Amino acid sequence: MSEPAAGPPRFDPAVVIRSKPYIAALVLAAVLGVPISAIAYGFLALVAVVQRYIFDGLPNQVLGGPAPAWWPVPWLVLCGLLTALTIRYLPGTGGHSPAFGFKTGGAPPSGRELVGIVLAALTTLSLGAVLGPEGPLIAIGGGLGALAVHLVKKDAPPMALTIMASAGSFAAISTLLGSPVLGAFLIMEAAGIGGMTLSLMALPGLLASGVGALVFVGLDGWTGLGSFSLALPVVPPAVPPTLATLGWAVAMGAVGALLGWLIRWVALSLRPVVHLNRVLVTAALGLLIGLTAMTYQLISGQSFTQVLFSGQDALPELVERAADYSLPVLVLLIACKTLAYGLSLSAFRGGPVFPSMFIGAALGIAASGLPGMNLAAGIGMGMGAMCAAMLRLPLTSTLLATLLLGVDGVAVTPQVVVAVAVAFVITNVLPAPGPDPGPGAGASAAPDDPGSAQHRAPSGSEHVTESKSAGRSSVRGRWTAWLFIIGSSLFALGAVPLYAEAVGLRLCAVTFFVGSLFFTCAAFLQYRDAVEGLPAVGTARRHSFWVWAPRNLLWLAGAIQLAGTLWFNWSTGNAVRENLSAALTDQRVWRPDALGSVAFLVSSWVALREASRGAIAGRPRPRTWTIGVINVAGSVAFGISAVAAFVIPSSGDVWNAELSNLGTLVGALCFLAGAILMLSPESTDASVPLVRGTHP
């Protein structure tokens, strides 16, 4: 009998741990922990110095006082511009996109790619985008660890590169999360390492992170720049768990999951738009983030820094001053931070941990006034639920919430575990956020590769023409939706009384005027879409602007809507002027406003009638019908606002200013909701095609 063929040697982690090369790797990991931790500390210190100079020192030098509410707007535009240029033109893509969650593993970045990672993270973190430093630090530490192995031994085996890259990542975030063990646990759970291999991979990393923690402490004492570790100096007293708090934990987990899904939906829905023109769109997103922060300060009276940045530095103050925040301010803070976080995830570079913890803590503080709820439990449950929803790492999320609360974290552990479990389950049950890539969409393209796209060979020239037309229509539809979103948001902002009191009536009128310009741009795109969708009578007709097709409801709705926006331009533009008499105000402001409101109402009704034609009995209504109903409601609210804004000739006073503002706010929010629905195209399995001409 022949002997059985010898198979490949079996991998035995226990033998590897006792080997001399592994002992040498441990020594190298301990040595690497010093320079990598020092570099990580220096990077965090540089970010803090730039932040303090731009947002604290520079305003005092230039303006002679604290930064005004508008101060972050130009810096966020610059942030978007520099980050996009770095991602677009430097080697690599500035690190992985945080919109896809917390990612580890894979090949460590090369030396050339590290430059782009450092610069993209530096501009993102220093200039105000809402992301944390943990993602870039992990990539930097991993790249430096792999680079060190290459310098020591160019032909090092892949396992050695993986181990030392992990050790570098451990060292880079050694005390950033408040505990070296927590940082190590985060990386291990995210990488999915288990069994005996866990010990093999973790031991060098734990050793490097322990050395790194000492380096962080030493550099803090030597430089006095700060510890840059997440910690809560003041922790609210914990209360033993009760059935009431466990019940609220279920609700908190559900809210955290839904809020996390919304944030990821915003980020992933924007990514296709970002790739159309990364530099321009990222700068525009920076502008929106800056405007969001400015709006928060104007309405709440709190600093815009609570909305910007990762939240690592603002979280201790938020918890310490929890009793000073009213419920409306907390809701506004959560809304603004959520929006800025979602916008930042779509195009900037950083980590998702710290903004999630800040939003979760604010959510817990807001819920602490509920019957049977206490502050410590609310904060712990909120942070755990939001981290579970955004990171999808339940064990790490539990540790983040409980260890940060110190001794009190032990008392709230049961509630945190329930909230994390509920959030994790609901997050995995909910449909994947963002646009559906469609059947056959390639997954191999790098998600951040500029210009990466999956192309399929066309079957003929007619198919090529239709594909180009469909693609152009899809891109135009997204631009239309975003123009309506911005315009509606500005109208809603201008209708808030606190905003008018903060900026003055003139700037409030300018806000309405700028919003009307966005409305007009969006309406023009929809009008062109309706013209190109007309039956092909002739090429000249489809390319002509002045087309007369009143029997086509899409064209009719688009044309009337465009006329309405032009009336709004005339009305809001004249409202900026000061010292108008009652007669001129009635003629130049109120009348065109009323005509625009009537035009919007007619346009909405026509679009709804067209959408109703495609409805089939017994089947769900198409999304365009839902958008049409929302738009009709918004147009009715605008009409009520116009009636209430009538100027009484005898006195020159507005008939009912409060009702006018309320109608404008409700109408703007309706149009905003319709525009957001436009971002999600109708499913290809729908019984009727998407009506392209429905305005938001």
C-alpha positions, 0 to 999 in steps of 0.5 A, spaced: 500 500 500 502 506 498 503 512 503 498 517 503 500 524 499 502 529 504 498 535 504 499 542 506 502 544 513 497 545 518 497 552 521 498 552 528 498 558 532 500 555 538 507 554 534 507 560 531 507 564 538 513 560 541 517 561 535 523 566 534 520 570 529 514 571 532 518 574 539 522 578 534 515 581 531 513 582 539 519 586 540 518 590 533 511 592 535 513 594 542 519 599 538 514 601 533 509 603 538 513 609 540 514 613 534 507 611 531 504 613 537 508 620 537 506 621 530 498 620 532 499 625 537 502 630 533 497 629 528 491 630 533 495 636 536 496 639 529 488 638 528 487 641 535 491 647 533 489 649 527 481 648 529 483 653 535 486 658 531 481 658 525 475 658 530 478 662 536 484 666 535 483 668 527 476 671 529 479 675 535 484 678 530 480 680 524 473 682 527 476 683 534 471 678 538 468 671 538 466 668 531 460 670 528 455 665 526 457 666 519 464 664 520 464 657 519 461 657 512 467 659 508 471 655 511 467 649 510 467 651 503 474 651 503 474 644 507 470 641 501 474 644 496 481 641 499 478 635 501 476 633 494 482 636 490 486 631 495 481 625 493 481 627 486 488 628 484 493 625 490 495 617 489 489 613 493 483 616 495 484 619 501 482 613 505 476 609 505 469 613 505 466 613 511 459 612 508 460 605 508 461 604 515 467 602 519 472 598 515 479 595 517 482 589 514 485 589 507 492 591 504 495 597 508 496 603 505 502 604 501 507 610 503 505 614 497 497 613 499 499 615 506 500 623 504 493 623 501 490 620 507 493 625 512 492 631 508 484 629 506 483 627 514 487 634 516 482 638 512 476 634 514 478 635 521 481 641 522 476 645 518 469 643 521 466 637 517 463 632 522 467 626 522 472 623 527 479 622 527 479 614 528 479 612 521 485 616 518 489 614 524 488 607 523 490 607 516 496 611 518 498 607 523 497 601 519 501 604 513 506 606 518 507 599 521 507 595 514 512 600 511 517 599 517 516 591 516 518 593 508 524 597 511 527 591 515 525 586 511 523 587 504 521 580 502 517 579 509 511 574 508 504 577 508 502 574 515 508 579 518 505 585 514 498 584 516 500 583 524 505 589 524 500 593 520 495 591 525 500 593 531 501 600 528 493 601 527 493 599 535 498 604 537 495 610 533 489 609 537 491 607 543 488 612 548 484 616 543 477 612 545 479 612 552 482 605 553 487 601 549 483 595 550 477 598 547 481 601 541 484 594 540 477 591 541 474 595 536 479 593 531 479 586 532 471 586 532 471 590 525 476 585 522 472 579 524 478 575 527 477 570 532 479 563 535 487 562 537 488 567 531 485 572 535 491 571 540 496 571 535 494 577 532 492 581 538 498 580 542 503 585 538 497 590 537 496 590 545 503 591 546 504 596 541 497 600 544 500 599 551 506 603 549 502 608 545 498 609 551 505 611 555 507 615 549 500 619 549 501 620 557 508 623 556 507 627 551 501 630 554 505 632 560 511 634 556 508 639 551 501 641 555 497 640 548 492 635 551 491 628 552 486 627 546 483 621 549 475 621 550 473 622 557 467 625 561 470 628 567 463 629 570 458 623 569 451 623 572 450 619 578 447 612 575 440 609 578 439 602 578 435 599 572 428 598 573 422 595 568 421 602 566 428 604 563 429 597 560 422 599 556 425 605 554 431 602 552 427 598 547 424 605 544 431 608 544 434 602 540 429 603 535 430 611 535 437 610 534 437 605 528 432 609 525 436 615 526 442 611 523 439 609 517 437 616 515 444 618 516 447 613 512 441 614 507 443 621 506 450 619 505 449 614 500 444 617 496 449 623 495 455 619 493 453 618 486 452 626 486 459 627 489 462 623 483 459 627 478 463 633 480 467 631 486 470 638 487 464 642 485 459 638 489 464 637 495 465 644 496 457 645 495 456 640 501 461 644 505 457 650 504 451 646 506 454 644 513 457 651 514 450 654 513 447 648 518 452 650 523 450 658 522 443 656 523 443 652 529 447 658 532 442 663 530 436 660 532 439 657 539 444 662 541 449 656 542 456 655 539 456 653 532 462 648 534 457 643 537 454 642 530 461 642 527 467 637 528 467 630 531 464 632 537 470 629 541 471 635 545 464 638 545 461 631 548 464 632 555 461 639 556 454 637 553 454 632 558 456 636 564 451 642 562 445 637 560 441 641 565 442 647 561 439 645 554 432 645 553 428 640 549 427 644 543 434 646 543 436 639 544 432 637 538 435 642 534 442 640 535 440 633 534 437 635 527 443 639 525 448 634 527 445 629 524 444 633 517 451 635 517 454 628 519 450 625 513 453 630 508 460 629 511 460 622 510 458 622 503 464 626 501 469 627 506 474 623 510 474 621 517 471 616 522 464 615 524 465 613 531 465 620 535 459 624 531 455 617 533 457 618 540 455 625 540 448 624 537 447 619 541 448 623 548 444 628 545 438 623 544 439 621 551 439 627 554 433 629 551 430 623 553 432 623 560 426 627 562 421 621 560 417 618 566 422 613 569 428 615 565 434 618 568 440 622 565 446 616 566 441 611 563 439 615 557 446 617 555 449 610 555 443 608 551 443 613 546 450 612 545 450 605 545 444 605 540 447 610 535 454 606 535 450 600 534 446 603 528 452 606 525 458 601 526 454 595 526 459 592 531 454 591 537 460 589 542 464 595 541 458 599 541 456 596 548 463 597 551 464 604 548 457 606 552 459 603 558 466 604 559 465 612 558 461 612 564 466 609 568 463 606 575 456 608 573 457 604 566 456 598 570 450 600 573 447 602 566 450 596 563 443 592 562 439 598 559 445 599 554 445 592 552 438 592 550 438 598 547 444 596 543 441 589 541 435 592 539 438 597 534 443 592 531 437 587 530 433 593 527 439 596 523 440 589 519 432 588 518 431 595 515 432 595 507 439 597 505 439 605 505 441 609 499 440 608 491 439 601 488 445 599 484 440 595 480 441 588 477 448 587 474 451 593 477 458 591 478 461 591 485 468 590 483 469 598 482 473 601 487 467 606 491 472 612 491 475 611 484 474 617 480 471 615 474 470 608 476 464 605 472 461 599 470 460 599 462 456 594 458 457 593 450 451 597 447 446 593 442 445 598 437 446 606 436 438 606 438 440 603 445 446 608 446 441 614 444 436 611 449 441 610 455 444 617 454 438 620 454 436 616 460 442 617 464 442 625 462 435 625 465 437 621 471 442 626 473 438 632 471 432 629 476 437 629 482 440 636 480 432 638 480 431 635 487 437 638 490 435 645 488 428 644 490 431 641 497 436 648 498 430 652 496 425 649 500 430 649 506 431 657 505 424 658 505 423 654 511 429 658 515 426 664 513 419 663 516 422 661 523 421 667 527 427 666 531 431 667 525 428 673 523 429 676 530 437 674 529 439 676 523 434 682 521 428 683 516 433 685 511 437 679 511 431 674 512 428 677 506 435 676 502 434 669 504 427 668 501 430 671 495 436 666 494 431 661 496 426 663 490 432 663 485 434 655 487 426 654 485 427 657 479 433 653 477 429 647 479 423 649 475 427 650 469 430 643 469 423 640 470 421 644 464 426 642 459 425 635 462 418 636 460 420 639 453 425 633 451 419 628 453 414 631 448 412 626 442 418 627 437 414 631 432 421 634 430 428 635 432 427 643 432 421 642 436 425 638 442 431 643 442 426 649 442 425 653 448 418 656 446 414 650 445 406 650 446 403 643 448 398 645 453 395 638 452 401 635 455 400 635 462 407 634 464 409 640 459 403 644 462 405 643 469 412 645 468 410 651 464 406 654 470 410 652 475 416 656 472 412 662 471 410 661 478 417 661 480 419 667 476 413 671 480 416 669 486 423 672 484 419 678 483 416 678 489 422 676 494 426 681 490 422 687 491 421 685 498 429 686 500 428 693 498 426 698 504 421 704 505 416 701 500 409 705 501 403 700 502 401 701 495 408 699 492 408 693 497 401 691 495 403 692 487 410 689 487 410 684 493 404 682 495 400 681 488 406 677 484 406 673 491 399 671 490 400 670 483 406 665 484 402 661 489 396 660 485 401 658 479 404 653 484 397 650 486 395 649 479 401 646 477 401 641 483 394 639 481 395 638 474 401 634 476 397 630 480 392 629 475 397 626 470 400 622 476 393 619 477 392 617 470 398 611 471 394 609 478 392 601 477 386 599 481 388 594 487 396 596 486 400 601 490 400 608 488 406 610 484 411 615 488 409 621 483 402 621 486 405 621 493 409 627 491 403 630 487 399 630 494 404 633 498 406 638 493 398 640 493 398 641 500 404 645 500 401 649 495 395 650 499 399 652 505 403 657 500 396 660 498 394 661 505 400 665 507 399 669 501 392 671 503 394 672 510 400 677 507 395 682 504 397 689 506 392 693 509 392 700 504 390 704 510 395 702 515 400 699 511 400 693 516 400 685 514 393 682 515 396 676 519 403 676 520 403 669 524 399 666 519 403 668 513 409 665 517 406 659 519 403 658 512 410 659 508 413 654 513 408 648 512 409 649 505 416 649 505 416 643 509 411 640 504 416 641 498 422 639 502 419 632 503 417 632 496 424 634 493 427 628 498 422 623 495 425 625 488 432 623 490 429 615 490 427 614 483 421 609 482 423 602 482 424 599 476 418 594 477 413 599 478 407 598 474 407 605 471 413 609 469 416 615 473 413 621 471 419 626 471 415 632 471 412 632 478 415 638 482 417 637 489 
